[in-house]
Amino acid sequence: MEKVFIKDEYITLGQFLKFSGIADSGNIAKFIIQDGLVSVNNEVCYMRGKKLRENDIVEFEGQKYLVVHED
């Protein structure tokens, strides 16, 4: 599982996909989410604005990412 460090209290799913390198742009992130290709905490998520907080797990194409708050 890959750790992705964030500085703020949360990051939106769309921002996360760009920040982690999964999507090259916000537009691509939107389509990935709309197509049901990403899950958050083992549930498919269709909300681009879904707030991800520390210890949330995002999965895309079999790869898991753990959200970690950087102090």
HELIX and SHEET records of a PDB file:
HELIX    1   1 LEU A   13  PHE A   19  1                                   7    
HELIX    2   2 GLY A   26  GLN A   34  1                                   9    
SHEET    1   A 5 GLU A   2  ILE A   6  0                                        
SHEET    2   A 5 GLN A  63  HIS A  69  1                                        
SHEET    3   A 5 ILE A  57  PHE A  60 -1                                        
SHEET    4   A 5 VAL A  38  VAL A  40 -1                                        
SHEET    5   A 5 GLU A  43  VAL A  44 -1                                        
SHEET    1   B 2 ILE A  11  THR A  12  0                                        
SHEET    2   B 2 LYS A  51  LEU A  52 -1                                        
END                                                                             
